[in-house]
Amino acid sequence: VYLCFPSCTDFALTVSSELESVLRMKTVDYFITRRPWLDLYGVNVRPVAPFGSASRRAYVDPALIHRSLPDELLFEVFSRMTPYDLGRAACVCRKWKYTIRNPVFWRNACLKAWQLSGIVENYKILQSKYYGSWRKMWLLRPRLRTDGLYVSRNTYIRAGVAEWKITNPVHVVCYFRYIRFFPSGRFLYKNSSMKIKDVVKCMNFRSSKADCVFGGHYTLSDDKVEAAVLYPGMRPTVLRIRLRIRGTTAGANNRMDLMSLVTSGVNSSEASVPEEDILGVVEGWQDDETHNPDVPAVSHKRGMTPFVFVPFEEVETSVLNLPVEKMDYFVPG
């Protein structure tokens, strides 16, 4: 903004002397802009005592956000957040950090994550292994994440057709195994060459069989996962999967090692059971056991790359969407 003033002589002739002080004050007020947020500098937030502490006392917090947002509303907001969002919110300030340590938030998250164990069993594990701390149980106890997909990227070399320029061509073929778990004990499985940003749209129970998404049942014992999927058709085949959960950091649970992958045949009566009951049918089977002579039992040794967890908010930007020529191998760590 440019301010144009007439010359000093003309200004003195046209403006009376009693208005000079007023104009000077307006000019100063224009150039020194009021910034209310500058008043917050130097205001320290007093630490809030942890939940359940004997030293808790009523205290008026001087911070602007805490005066505008009562504790009751703050509690309601936190109660509707996911555990991973709570972890991010705990980094905002000390008051939010101590408020989020309220065991109510972590108890609800734990009972939902391990709902298959039952409330009584979860309370026993809480007292025996985690000293009654729901937050510690959430961080240290192995669990399956349900806020995204577990992806296993596998590649192999396939010989191509000989051309006049290349005599022995080869191609790097890439395919993925996708698993999405649900707290109820069910999961979805898909084996495809499609990228994760395209597969995530059909990884739900509303998808049709044309999408080649199959449902199954799983059980979790410590860090071991037993799962089974039934492939229907002329020769029904059951896929038995054994997995082990681990994480790159405490509470991440973002890796799964594929310990065993076995395909076996089932008879007509076993193939007619609901897909969520197939795990109970094959429970106790040996690795070389099959109930259909036309479908032998095969214990697969290839395509055993560990699974990597990708949250739903990262499926569009995940490195797993890169083509083979830009990422010919992938080490999950």
N, C-alpha and C positions, 0 to 999 in steps of 0.2 A: 504494500500500500504506500503510495507516494502522497505526501502532504505538501501542497503548494501554498506559500504565503506571499503576500505582496511585500514590497520593499519596506525597510524600517521607517522611512520618511512618510510614505503614504499611510502606513499602519498607524503612526502616531497622530496623523491628521484625522483619520476616520474613526478611531476608537478612543473613547474617553479614558482618562487615567484611572478612574475608579474600577474599570473592567479589566485592567491588565492583570491584577492578582487572580481574578476568577479564571481567565483564559490560561494562565500559567498552571493553575491547579488542574484544569481539565486535561492539559497536555501531559502532565505527570501521570494522571490517572489512566490515560490511554496507553502510554508506553509500559507501565508496570501492571501487567495482567494478573488478576487474582487467580490463584491456583489452590483450591481447597485441599487437594491431596498433599500439598506441602506441609499442612498442619499435622499430618500423621508421622512425619519424620521425627525420630527421637522418642516415640511412644513405645515403650517396651511392654510386651504382653506378659503378665504374671503367670508363671507355671501353675497349672491346675493339678491338684492332688490326684493320684490314681484312684480308680473306682474302688470303693470299699475302704479307703484309708480313713483312719480315725481323726486325721487332721483336716478333714473337709469342713470348710466354713463358707458362709455366704459372702460373696465378693462381687463387686461391680467391675466388670472387665472394661478397661478404657479403650480397647480396640474398637474401631468403627464397625467392622463386620460382625463382631460378637454382640455389640449393642443393638444392631439391626436384626440379627437372627437369634431368637431366643433358643435356649437349650432344648426346649421341647420340640421345636421345628427341626433343629439340627439332628436330634435323635431320630426323628421320623425320616429324614433324608438318608441317614446312614443305614437305617433298617431296611431300606429298599435298594441298597447297593450290593453288588456282587463282592465276594471276598477280595478279589484282585483289585477292584476299584477302591475298596476300603484301604488296602495297602498303599495305593497311590495317594489317597486323601490324607493318610497319616503323615505324609511328608510335607503337608502344607504349613502347619504350625504346631506348637506344643500342646495347645488346648485340644485340637483335633486328634493329635496322637494319643493323648490320655483318654479322650472320650471313646475312641475306637477300640481301646483295650477292654471295653465293657464286655464281659463274657457272653452276654446275650447274643451279640452279633455272631460270634464264632460258634456258639452252641447250635444255632439254627443252621449254619453252614455245614457243620459236622454231621448233624442228624440227617440232613438231606443228602450229603455225599455218601454216607454209609448207611442208608436206610435199609439195605438188605440185611444188615447185621441185627437190626432191631434196637429199640431204645435201651432195653435192659443190658444187652451185650455191649453197647457203646459206652454206657456209664461204667461198666466193669473195666473195660479197657482204659477209659479215662483215668480212673483212680489207680489202676495197677501200673500203668506205663508212663503216664504223662502228668502225674502229680495233681490231678484235678484241673488242669489248665486246658480249656477248649482251644485256645489259640495255639498252644504248643502242639496239641493233637493235630490241628489242621496243618501245621508246618512240617511235622515229622512223620506222621503216619502215611504210608503209601495209599494213594487213591487214584481213581480214574477221572480225568477231566472231561467235562461235558459241555464246555463252552467253545468247542472247536472240533477239528478233525485230526486224527492221527494218520500220518502219511508215510508210506514206505516207498522210496524211489529205487527202482531196479533197472539195470541195463544188461544187454547181452549183444554179442556180435552175430550178425546173420550174413551169410554169403549172398552176394548179388549175382545178377546175370552178366556174363562177360560181354564187353563191348569192344569195338575196334581200337579204342584208346586205352582202356584198362582191361587187363587180362584177368585179374583176380580182385574184383571189387568186393568190399565188405560194407555193411551198414551197422550203425549203432542204434539198436532198438531200445526205446525207453517206455516203461510201463509203471503204473502205480498201484499200490494197495491202499484203499481208504477204509477207515473204521471210524464210526461215530458212536460213542457210548451214551447211554441214558441212565439216570439214577435208578430206574425201576428194574434194572437187570437185563434190559434188552439192548441190542446194538444193531447197526446197519453196516453192511460190508459191500464193497464194490472194487472190482479189479478192472482197470481201464487204462488206456493210454492218454486220456483227457487230462488237461491241467486242472489244478485244484480250484482255480477261479471259475471253471465251468462245471465241475463236479458238485461243488457246494450247493448249487441250486436244486439238485435232485436228491440230496442226502436227507430225506425225511420220509415218514411213513405214508405220505400221500403220493409218493412216486409210483409209477407203474412198473410192471415187469419189463417193459420195453427199455427202461433205463438201466436194467441189469443191476438193480439194488436189492440185495437179499437181507432179510432180517434173521436174527438168531438170539441166543441167550448166552449170558456169561455169568461166572461167579468169581469173586475176588477173595483171596486168602492171603493175608499179609501183602507181599508184593507180587504174588503169582496170580495170573489170570487164566482161567479155563473157558474157552468159547467154542461154539459149534454153529455151523451154518448149513442149511439143507439146500442143495441145488435140485429143483424139481425137473422133470422131463421124462423121456422114455427110459432112461437109466438113472434113477435118482442117486445122487452122490452127496455125501456129507463131508464137510470140511471141518476138521478139528484143529484148533489153534491153541497153542500154549505160549503165553507171554510173560514177561517180567518187567515191572515198572521201575523206573529210576528217574533221576532228575539232574540237571546241570547245576542247580542251586537248591537250597532248602525250600521245600514246598512247591517246587516247579512241576514235578511229575510230567515232564515234557519229553520223555524218551520211553520207548518200549522195545525190549529185545525180543525178537522172534525165536523162541526156544525150539518149537516143534510145529510142523505143518504137515498134516496127514489127510489124504483123501481116501474114503472108503465107500463101498457100495452098501445100500440098505435095501431090505425087502419091501414089498408093497404095503404091509401093515405098518412098518416103521415110517414109511414115506408119507402116510396119511395123517400123522400127528401134526398138531399146530407147530409153527416154526419156533415159537418160544419154548416148546417142550423138547426140542431135539437134543438139547444137552443132557437131559435126563435119560434119553434113550441110549446114547453112546457113552454114558458115564461108566467107567470100568473097562472099556474096550482096550485091547492091546493094539500096539502100533501096526501090526500086520493082520489085524482082524477085519474081515469084511463079511457081509451077509448077502452078497450078490456075487456069484461066480463070474459074471460078465464084467464086473467092475472090481479089479484087484486093489488091494490096499497099497498105497504109494506114500512113502515118507520122503518129502521133497527136501532137497539139499541146496537148490538154487533159489534165488529170489528171496533170500533171508535177511535183507538189509533192515536195520533197526527202524522203528517208526519214530517220526518227529511230529510233535504236536504243533499245530498252526491254529491260533485263535481265529474266530470268525472275522474280527476286524482287520486281520492281516492277510486274508486269503487273496486279495487283489494285488498286494505288493510283495507277496512271498517270493523268495528266490526259486522256489520249486516251479514257478511258471516259466522260467527261462527255457529256451529250446536246447536241443542236444548240442548243437554246434557252439553254443555259448557256455554250456556247463555239461561236459561229457562225463563227469563223475560228481558225486555228492557224498561228503563225509559228515554224518550227523553229529559225531562227537559223543 
